[in-house]
Amino acid sequence: MKQSDHFRENAENCQRLAERAPDHPTYLRYKRMEDAWRSLADEQDWLDGEKAPVTVVT
C-alpha cells in the first residue's frame, strides 16, 4: 500500500471520529485533522510523481 493511501485511511478515520464527536470543538478538531491528512496524501502523491503540481493561471 502506498504511503498516500495510509494517509487517506487516517483521514477517513478522522472523518468517522468527527461524525461521533460529543461536542462541536471536538468535531472541528477531527475535521482539521482530516483535512491535514488529506493534504499530506496529496503532497505525497506529488512527491511520488503521481500528480502534477498545481498550475496557477494569472
Phi and psi restraints in degrees (range 20) as a CNS / XPLOR table:
assign (resid 1 and name C) (resid 2 and name N)
       (resid 2 and name CA) (resid 2 and name C) 1.0 -71.0 20.0 2
assign (resid 2 and name N) (resid 2 and name CA)
       (resid 2 and name C) (resid 3 and name N) 1.0 153.8 20.0 2
assign (resid 2 and name C) (resid 3 and name N)
       (resid 3 and name CA) (resid 3 and name C) 1.0 -58.8 20.0 2
assign (resid 3 and name N) (resid 3 and name CA)
       (resid 3 and name C) (resid 4 and name N) 1.0 -40.4 20.0 2
assign (resid 3 and name C) (resid 4 and name N)
       (resid 4 and name CA) (resid 4 and name C) 1.0 -63.8 20.0 2
assign (resid 4 and name N) (resid 4 and name CA)
       (resid 4 and name C) (resid 5 and name N) 1.0 -31.4 20.0 2
assign (resid 4 and name C) (resid 5 and name N)
       (resid 5 and name CA) (resid 5 and name C) 1.0 -66.4 20.0 2
assign (resid 5 and name N) (resid 5 and name CA)
       (resid 5 and name C) (resid 6 and name N) 1.0 -38.5 20.0 2
assign (resid 5 and name C) (resid 6 and name N)
       (resid 6 and name CA) (resid 6 and name C) 1.0 -62.6 20.0 2
assign (resid 6 and name N) (resid 6 and name CA)
       (resid 6 and name C) (resid 7 and name N) 1.0 -41.8 20.0 2
assign (resid 6 and name C) (resid 7 and name N)
       (resid 7 and name CA) (resid 7 and name C) 1.0 -62.6 20.0 2
assign (resid 7 and name N) (resid 7 and name CA)
       (resid 7 and name C) (resid 8 and name N) 1.0 -40.7 20.0 2
assign (resid 7 and name C) (resid 8 and name N)
       (resid 8 and name CA) (resid 8 and name C) 1.0 -68.0 20.0 2
assign (resid 8 and name N) (resid 8 and name CA)
       (resid 8 and name C) (resid 9 and name N) 1.0 -34.3 20.0 2
assign (resid 8 and name C) (resid 9 and name N)
       (resid 9 and name CA) (resid 9 and name C) 1.0 -61.4 20.0 2
assign (resid 9 and name N) (resid 9 and name CA)
       (resid 9 and name C) (resid 10 and name N) 1.0 -43.6 20.0 2
assign (resid 9 and name C) (resid 10 and name N)
       (resid 10 and name CA) (resid 10 and name C) 1.0 -60.8 20.0 2
assign (resid 10 and name N) (resid 10 and name CA)
       (resid 10 and name C) (resid 11 and name N) 1.0 -40.4 20.0 2
assign (resid 10 and name C) (resid 11 and name N)
       (resid 11 and name CA) (resid 11 and name C) 1.0 -62.2 20.0 2
assign (resid 11 and name N) (resid 11 and name CA)
       (resid 11 and name C) (resid 12 and name N) 1.0 -42.2 20.0 2
assign (resid 11 and name C) (resid 12 and name N)
       (resid 12 and name CA) (resid 12 and name C) 1.0 -65.0 20.0 2
assign (resid 12 and name N) (resid 12 and name CA)
       (resid 12 and name C) (resid 13 and name N) 1.0 -37.8 20.0 2
assign (resid 12 and name C) (resid 13 and name N)
       (resid 13 and name CA) (resid 13 and name C) 1.0 -62.8 20.0 2
assign (resid 13 and name N) (resid 13 and name CA)
       (resid 13 and name C) (resid 14 and name N) 1.0 -42.6 20.0 2
assign (resid 13 and name C) (resid 14 and name N)
       (resid 14 and name CA) (resid 14 and name C) 1.0 -63.8 20.0 2
assign (resid 14 and name N) (resid 14 and name CA)
       (resid 14 and name C) (resid 15 and name N) 1.0 -37.1 20.0 2
assign (resid 14 and name C) (resid 15 and name N)
       (resid 15 and name CA) (resid 15 and name C) 1.0 -62.4 20.0 2
assign (resid 15 and name N) (resid 15 and name CA)
       (resid 15 and name C) (resid 16 and name N) 1.0 -44.2 20.0 2
assign (resid 15 and name C) (resid 16 and name N)
       (resid 16 and name CA) (resid 16 and name C) 1.0 -64.7 20.0 2
assign (resid 16 and name N) (resid 16 and name CA)
       (resid 16 and name C) (resid 17 and name N) 1.0 -40.3 20.0 2
assign (resid 16 and name C) (resid 17 and name N)
       (resid 17 and name CA) (resid 17 and name C) 1.0 -64.2 20.0 2
assign (resid 17 and name N) (resid 17 and name CA)
       (resid 17 and name C) (resid 18 and name N) 1.0 -38.2 20.0 2
assign (resid 17 and name C) (resid 18 and name N)
       (resid 18 and name CA) (resid 18 and name C) 1.0 -62.9 20.0 2
assign (resid 18 and name N) (resid 18 and name CA)
       (resid 18 and name C) (resid 19 and name N) 1.0 -39.6 20.0 2
assign (resid 18 and name C) (resid 19 and name N)
       (resid 19 and name CA) (resid 19 and name C) 1.0 -62.7 20.0 2
assign (resid 19 and name N) (resid 19 and name CA)
       (resid 19 and name C) (resid 20 and name N) 1.0 -26.9 20.0 2
assign (resid 19 and name C) (resid 20 and name N)
       (resid 20 and name CA) (resid 20 and name C) 1.0 -105.2 20.0 2
assign (resid 20 and name N) (resid 20 and name CA)
       (resid 20 and name C) (resid 21 and name N) 1.0 12.3 20.0 2
assign (resid 20 and name C) (resid 21 and name N)
       (resid 21 and name CA) (resid 21 and name C) 1.0 -62.0 20.0 2
assign (resid 21 and name N) (resid 21 and name CA)
       (resid 21 and name C) (resid 22 and name N) 1.0 139.6 20.0 2
assign (resid 21 and name C) (resid 22 and name N)
       (resid 22 and name CA) (resid 22 and name C) 1.0 -76.7 20.0 2
assign (resid 22 and name N) (resid 22 and name CA)
       (resid 22 and name C) (resid 23 and name N) 1.0 -17.8 20.0 2
assign (resid 22 and name C) (resid 23 and name N)
       (resid 23 and name CA) (resid 23 and name C) 1.0 -151.9 20.0 2
assign (resid 23 and name N) (resid 23 and name CA)
       (resid 23 and name C) (resid 24 and name N) 1.0 169.5 20.0 2
assign (resid 23 and name C) (resid 24 and name N)
       (resid 24 and name CA) (resid 24 and name C) 1.0 -66.4 20.0 2
assign (resid 24 and name N) (resid 24 and name CA)
       (resid 24 and name C) (resid 25 and name N) 1.0 -42.4 20.0 2
assign (resid 24 and name C) (resid 25 and name N)
       (resid 25 and name CA) (resid 25 and name C) 1.0 -59.9 20.0 2
assign (resid 25 and name N) (resid 25 and name CA)
       (resid 25 and name C) (resid 26 and name N) 1.0 -38.4 20.0 2
assign (resid 25 and name C) (resid 26 and name N)
       (resid 26 and name CA) (resid 26 and name C) 1.0 -67.9 20.0 2
assign (resid 26 and name N) (resid 26 and name CA)
       (resid 26 and name C) (resid 27 and name N) 1.0 -40.6 20.0 2
assign (resid 26 and name C) (resid 27 and name N)
       (resid 27 and name CA) (resid 27 and name C) 1.0 -57.0 20.0 2
assign (resid 27 and name N) (resid 27 and name CA)
       (resid 27 and name C) (resid 28 and name N) 1.0 -48.0 20.0 2
assign (resid 27 and name C) (resid 28 and name N)
       (resid 28 and name CA) (resid 28 and name C) 1.0 -63.3 20.0 2
assign (resid 28 and name N) (resid 28 and name CA)
       (resid 28 and name C) (resid 29 and name N) 1.0 -38.7 20.0 2
assign (resid 28 and name C) (resid 29 and name N)
       (resid 29 and name CA) (resid 29 and name C) 1.0 -61.8 20.0 2
assign (resid 29 and name N) (resid 29 and name CA)
       (resid 29 and name C) (resid 30 and name N) 1.0 -46.3 20.0 2
assign (resid 29 and name C) (resid 30 and name N)
       (resid 30 and name CA) (resid 30 and name C) 1.0 -65.1 20.0 2
assign (resid 30 and name N) (resid 30 and name CA)
       (resid 30 and name C) (resid 31 and name N) 1.0 -36.7 20.0 2
assign (resid 30 and name C) (resid 31 and name N)
       (resid 31 and name CA) (resid 31 and name C) 1.0 -66.3 20.0 2
assign (resid 31 and name N) (resid 31 and name CA)
       (resid 31 and name C) (resid 32 and name N) 1.0 -38.3 20.0 2
assign (resid 31 and name C) (resid 32 and name N)
       (resid 32 and name CA) (resid 32 and name C) 1.0 -64.5 20.0 2
assign (resid 32 and name N) (resid 32 and name CA)
       (resid 32 and name C) (resid 33 and name N) 1.0 -40.2 20.0 2
assign (resid 32 and name C) (resid 33 and name N)
       (resid 33 and name CA) (resid 33 and name C) 1.0 -64.6 20.0 2
assign (resid 33 and name N) (resid 33 and name CA)
       (resid 33 and name C) (resid 34 and name N) 1.0 -40.7 20.0 2
assign (resid 33 and name C) (resid 34 and name N)
       (resid 34 and name CA) (resid 34 and name C) 1.0 -59.9 20.0 2
assign (resid 34 and name N) (resid 34 and name CA)
       (resid 34 and name C) (resid 35 and name N) 1.0 -47.5 20.0 2
assign (resid 34 and name C) (resid 35 and name N)
       (resid 35 and name CA) (resid 35 and name C) 1.0 -60.7 20.0 2
assign (resid 35 and name N) (resid 35 and name CA)
       (resid 35 and name C) (resid 36 and name N) 1.0 -39.9 20.0 2
assign (resid 35 and name C) (resid 36 and name N)
       (resid 36 and name CA) (resid 36 and name C) 1.0 -65.3 20.0 2
assign (resid 36 and name N) (resid 36 and name CA)
       (resid 36 and name C) (resid 37 and name N) 1.0 -43.1 20.0 2
assign (resid 36 and name C) (resid 37 and name N)
       (resid 37 and name CA) (resid 37 and name C) 1.0 -63.7 20.0 2
assign (resid 37 and name N) (resid 37 and name CA)
       (resid 37 and name C) (resid 38 and name N) 1.0 -40.0 20.0 2
assign (resid 37 and name C) (resid 38 and name N)
       (resid 38 and name CA) (resid 38 and name C) 1.0 -65.8 20.0 2
assign (resid 38 and name N) (resid 38 and name CA)
       (resid 38 and name C) (resid 39 and name N) 1.0 -38.5 20.0 2
assign (resid 38 and name C) (resid 39 and name N)
       (resid 39 and name CA) (resid 39 and name C) 1.0 -63.6 20.0 2
assign (resid 39 and name N) (resid 39 and name CA)
       (resid 39 and name C) (resid 40 and name N) 1.0 -42.2 20.0 2
assign (resid 39 and name C) (resid 40 and name N)
       (resid 40 and name CA) (resid 40 and name C) 1.0 -62.3 20.0 2
assign (resid 40 and name N) (resid 40 and name CA)
       (resid 40 and name C) (resid 41 and name N) 1.0 -39.7 20.0 2
assign (resid 40 and name C) (resid 41 and name N)
       (resid 41 and name CA) (resid 41 and name C) 1.0 -63.1 20.0 2
assign (resid 41 and name N) (resid 41 and name CA)
       (resid 41 and name C) (resid 42 and name N) 1.0 -44.6 20.0 2
assign (resid 41 and name C) (resid 42 and name N)
       (resid 42 and name CA) (resid 42 and name C) 1.0 -63.0 20.0 2
assign (resid 42 and name N) (resid 42 and name CA)
       (resid 42 and name C) (resid 43 and name N) 1.0 -41.4 20.0 2
assign (resid 42 and name C) (resid 43 and name N)
       (resid 43 and name CA) (resid 43 and name C) 1.0 -66.1 20.0 2
assign (resid 43 and name N) (resid 43 and name CA)
       (resid 43 and name C) (resid 44 and name N) 1.0 -39.0 20.0 2
assign (resid 43 and name C) (resid 44 and name N)
       (resid 44 and name CA) (resid 44 and name C) 1.0 -64.8 20.0 2
assign (resid 44 and name N) (resid 44 and name CA)
       (resid 44 and name C) (resid 45 and name N) 1.0 -40.1 20.0 2
assign (resid 44 and name C) (resid 45 and name N)
       (resid 45 and name CA) (resid 45 and name C) 1.0 -58.3 20.0 2
assign (resid 45 and name N) (resid 45 and name CA)
       (resid 45 and name C) (resid 46 and name N) 1.0 -41.8 20.0 2
assign (resid 45 and name C) (resid 46 and name N)
       (resid 46 and name CA) (resid 46 and name C) 1.0 -65.0 20.0 2
assign (resid 46 and name N) (resid 46 and name CA)
       (resid 46 and name C) (resid 47 and name N) 1.0 -44.7 20.0 2
assign (resid 46 and name C) (resid 47 and name N)
       (resid 47 and name CA) (resid 47 and name C) 1.0 -63.1 20.0 2
assign (resid 47 and name N) (resid 47 and name CA)
       (resid 47 and name C) (resid 48 and name N) 1.0 -32.2 20.0 2
assign (resid 47 and name C) (resid 48 and name N)
       (resid 48 and name CA) (resid 48 and name C) 1.0 -81.7 20.0 2
assign (resid 48 and name N) (resid 48 and name CA)
       (resid 48 and name C) (resid 49 and name N) 1.0 -1.2 20.0 2
assign (resid 48 and name C) (resid 49 and name N)
       (resid 49 and name CA) (resid 49 and name C) 1.0 79.2 20.0 2
assign (resid 49 and name N) (resid 49 and name CA)
       (resid 49 and name C) (resid 50 and name N) 1.0 15.5 20.0 2
assign (resid 49 and name C) (resid 50 and name N)
       (resid 50 and name CA) (resid 50 and name C) 1.0 -91.8 20.0 2
assign (resid 50 and name N) (resid 50 and name CA)
       (resid 50 and name C) (resid 51 and name N) 1.0 -10.3 20.0 2
assign (resid 50 and name C) (resid 51 and name N)
       (resid 51 and name CA) (resid 51 and name C) 1.0 -142.4 20.0 2
assign (resid 51 and name N) (resid 51 and name CA)
       (resid 51 and name C) (resid 52 and name N) 1.0 131.2 20.0 2
assign (resid 51 and name C) (resid 52 and name N)
       (resid 52 and name CA) (resid 52 and name C) 1.0 -74.2 20.0 2
assign (resid 52 and name N) (resid 52 and name CA)
       (resid 52 and name C) (resid 53 and name N) 1.0 148.1 20.0 2
assign (resid 52 and name C) (resid 53 and name N)
       (resid 53 and name CA) (resid 53 and name C) 1.0 -62.7 20.0 2
assign (resid 53 and name N) (resid 53 and name CA)
       (resid 53 and name C) (resid 54 and name N) 1.0 155.8 20.0 2
assign (resid 53 and name C) (resid 54 and name N)
       (resid 54 and name CA) (resid 54 and name C) 1.0 -67.5 20.0 2
assign (resid 54 and name N) (resid 54 and name CA)
       (resid 54 and name C) (resid 55 and name N) 1.0 134.1 20.0 2
assign (resid 54 and name C) (resid 55 and name N)
       (resid 55 and name CA) (resid 55 and name C) 1.0 -95.3 20.0 2
assign (resid 55 and name N) (resid 55 and name CA)
       (resid 55 and name C) (resid 56 and name N) 1.0 125.8 20.0 2
assign (resid 55 and name C) (resid 56 and name N)
       (resid 56 and name CA) (resid 56 and name C) 1.0 -97.8 20.0 2
assign (resid 56 and name N) (resid 56 and name CA)
       (resid 56 and name C) (resid 57 and name N) 1.0 123.8 20.0 2
assign (resid 56 and name C) (resid 57 and name N)
       (resid 57 and name CA) (resid 57 and name C) 1.0 -100.1 20.0 2
assign (resid 57 and name N) (resid 57 and name CA)
       (resid 57 and name C) (resid 58 and name N) 1.0 126.0 20.0 2
